[in-house]
């Protein structure tokens, strides 16, 4: 499974590099735009990662009381069965 994922990463990286090289070869002024696009992508990536972490934290905090209740219910079910109540 892991080797297949790494192989897919290699293929995607090779395709990306070949597309960039061909685009620069066909239209040379595109080489000026690619660094600008790369900087924009990096900035947006950092913003999205920060937002995703915050949403994940809020989600786990909001689910915490429910998960605690379910955990207590499951751990107490053996006691309830033991006393037949």
Backbone bond lengths (Angstrom), bond angles and torsions (degrees), N, CA, C in turn:
res aa  C-N    CA-C-N  psi(-1)  N-CA   C-N-CA  omega(-1)  CA-C   N-CA-C  phi
1 X - - - 1.451 - - 1.526 110.03 -
2 X 1.333 117.22 -47.00 1.467 120.77 -178.04 1.520 111.16 -64.75
3 X 1.339 117.23 -42.35 1.460 120.50 -179.17 1.519 111.50 -63.42
4 X 1.329 116.75 -35.23 1.460 120.71 178.29 1.525 110.54 -65.76
5 X 1.337 117.40 -40.28 1.469 121.25 179.03 1.523 110.81 -65.65
6 X 1.317 117.09 -42.35 1.456 121.04 179.50 1.524 110.02 -65.68
7 X 1.321 116.92 -38.38 1.464 120.60 177.38 1.523 111.33 -62.53
8 X 1.326 116.48 -40.36 1.460 120.61 176.73 1.511 112.04 -64.35
9 X 1.318 116.12 -36.67 1.463 120.34 176.92 1.525 110.49 -64.95
10 X 1.323 116.63 -42.46 1.466 120.09 178.43 1.531 111.34 -62.26
11 X 1.321 116.15 -42.64 1.468 120.28 -179.83 1.524 110.03 -64.06
12 X 1.340 117.12 -45.69 1.463 120.38 -179.49 1.524 111.27 -63.91
13 X 1.330 117.32 -39.69 1.466 121.26 178.33 1.526 110.58 -64.99
14 X 1.320 116.66 -44.23 1.465 120.69 178.81 1.521 110.36 -61.57
15 X 1.327 117.33 -43.49 1.463 120.50 179.30 1.524 111.30 -63.82
16 X 1.307 116.93 -42.27 1.462 120.26 179.64 1.524 111.15 -62.52
17 X 1.327 116.74 -46.77 1.466 120.34 179.70 1.523 110.98 -63.52
18 X 1.325 117.24 -42.51 1.469 119.17 -179.45 1.523 111.37 -66.75
19 X 1.321 118.14 -37.03 1.470 120.45 178.00 1.523 110.60 -65.36
20 X 1.327 117.08 -42.66 1.468 120.68 179.43 1.525 110.35 -63.92
21 X 1.323 117.10 -44.97 1.468 120.42 -178.88 1.528 110.83 -63.69
22 X 1.322 117.09 -43.16 1.469 119.64 179.94 1.528 110.62 -66.73
23 X 1.338 116.88 -39.49 1.470 119.65 178.92 1.520 110.87 -63.53
24 X 1.323 117.32 -41.07 1.468 120.29 178.55 1.528 110.56 -68.39
25 X 1.317 117.44 -35.71 1.464 120.89 -179.89 1.534 111.11 -68.43
26 X 1.334 116.29 -39.48 1.457 120.12 -178.23 1.529 111.12 -76.42
27 X 1.337 116.18 -45.34 1.470 120.87 -178.22 1.528 107.44 -127.57
28 X 1.332 118.13 93.55 1.474 120.76 -172.09 1.530 115.34 -59.76
29 X 1.337 119.07 -30.25 1.457 119.29 -178.19 1.526 112.34 -70.17
30 X 1.324 117.76 -10.00 1.468 121.93 175.94 1.525 109.95 -65.34
31 X 1.330 116.75 -24.74 1.469 120.51 178.84 1.523 111.41 -62.36
32 X 1.319 117.53 -24.19 1.465 120.91 177.95 1.530 110.33 -76.27
33 X 1.327 117.14 -33.83 1.460 121.53 -175.56 1.528 112.45 -79.31
34 X 1.320 119.13 -32.70 1.458 121.74 -175.34 1.529 113.81 -58.92
35 X 1.333 120.71 -43.70 1.474 117.90 177.32 1.529 113.19 -62.79
36 X 1.331 116.59 -34.99 1.462 120.01 178.01 1.524 110.33 -65.64
37 X 1.316 115.94 -44.00 1.464 120.51 178.06 1.526 110.23 -63.82
38 X 1.315 117.18 -40.56 1.455 121.24 179.72 1.528 111.27 -62.22
39 X 1.321 117.40 -42.74 1.464 121.16 178.15 1.529 110.25 -63.19
40 X 1.336 116.97 -43.29 1.466 120.43 178.06 1.525 111.63 -61.25
41 X 1.321 116.43 -41.98 1.461 120.31 -179.69 1.530 110.71 -64.90
42 X 1.322 117.36 -41.14 1.462 120.35 179.75 1.524 110.84 -64.18
43 X 1.331 116.91 -43.83 1.469 120.58 179.30 1.524 110.72 -62.96
44 X 1.330 116.80 -46.34 1.461 120.22 178.92 1.525 111.72 -63.95
45 X 1.318 117.49 -37.36 1.460 121.66 178.05 1.525 110.63 -60.76
46 X 1.330 116.40 -45.27 1.467 119.81 179.52 1.522 111.31 -63.92
47 X 1.327 117.36 -39.34 1.460 120.37 178.14 1.528 111.69 -65.55
48 X 1.311 116.06 -41.78 1.463 120.00 -178.95 1.523 110.50 -68.29
49 X 1.326 117.94 -40.41 1.460 120.55 179.45 1.526 110.12 -63.01
50 X 1.337 117.66 -43.39 1.467 120.35 178.39 1.527 111.12 -61.89
51 X 1.329 116.84 -43.71 1.463 120.50 179.31 1.524 111.34 -65.42
52 X 1.326 117.15 -39.48 1.456 120.92 179.33 1.520 111.38 -64.65
53 X 1.312 117.53 -41.04 1.468 120.84 177.24 1.521 110.86 -62.65
54 X 1.324 117.21 -41.68 1.456 121.01 -179.27 1.527 111.10 -66.49
55 X 1.330 117.54 -42.82 1.463 121.10 177.98 1.524 110.28 -63.54
56 X 1.316 117.37 -41.17 1.460 121.46 178.52 1.521 110.64 -63.31
57 X 1.322 117.31 -40.54 1.473 120.86 178.50 1.524 110.64 -64.78
58 X 1.320 117.62 -45.65 1.461 121.51 179.88 1.532 110.47 -63.42
59 X 1.315 116.85 -39.73 1.459 120.89 178.93 1.524 111.28 -63.34
60 X 1.328 116.86 -44.32 1.462 119.60 -179.18 1.527 111.20 -67.54
61 X 1.337 117.84 -35.50 1.467 120.84 178.15 1.528 110.14 -67.86
62 X 1.320 117.24 -39.91 1.462 119.77 -178.51 1.526 112.08 -72.47
63 X 1.325 118.17 -29.12 1.462 121.41 178.49 1.520 112.29 -83.03
64 X 1.306 117.95 -15.30 1.452 121.67 -173.61 1.527 113.46 -57.70
65 X 1.334 121.39 -48.04 1.466 119.38 179.40 1.527 112.93 -61.22
66 X 1.311 116.97 -39.29 1.457 119.90 179.19 1.524 110.96 -65.42
67 X 1.328 117.06 -43.87 1.464 120.36 179.27 1.522 111.25 -65.19
68 X 1.338 117.91 -36.77 1.463 121.13 177.44 1.527 109.99 -64.65
69 X 1.334 117.39 -42.60 1.464 121.33 178.72 1.524 110.96 -62.07
70 X 1.337 116.46 -45.95 1.465 120.03 179.27 1.523 111.59 -63.47
71 X 1.308 117.25 -39.57 1.460 121.14 179.30 1.526 110.91 -64.46
72 X 1.327 117.18 -43.26 1.468 120.85 178.42 1.521 110.80 -65.56
73 X 1.316 117.17 -38.08 1.457 120.95 179.48 1.519 110.74 -65.04
74 X 1.321 116.68 -44.43 1.466 120.25 -179.44 1.523 110.77 -67.14
75 X 1.334 117.77 -41.98 1.465 119.31 -179.62 1.527 111.54 -70.97
76 X 1.326 118.64 -27.03 1.465 121.24 179.15 1.512 113.80 -85.65
77 X 1.315 117.84 -11.33 1.471 119.90 -177.95 1.522 111.90 -65.03
78 X 1.313 118.80 -32.05 1.470 120.12 178.09 1.523 110.71 -68.18
79 X 1.321 117.98 -35.78 1.469 121.48 177.50 1.529 109.95 -67.43
80 X 1.320 116.41 -41.43 1.461 119.82 179.34 1.528 110.18 -64.05
81 X 1.312 117.81 -41.19 1.470 120.91 177.69 1.509 111.49 -67.31
82 X 1.315 117.43 -35.12 1.464 120.51 -178.29 1.535 111.37 -64.88
83 X 1.305 117.21 -35.57 1.465 121.08 -178.20 1.535 111.92 -99.29
84 X 1.315 117.47 6.58 1.460 124.36 178.12 1.538 112.21 53.39
85 X 1.279 117.76 45.83 1.470 121.43 179.11 1.491 110.58 -123.30
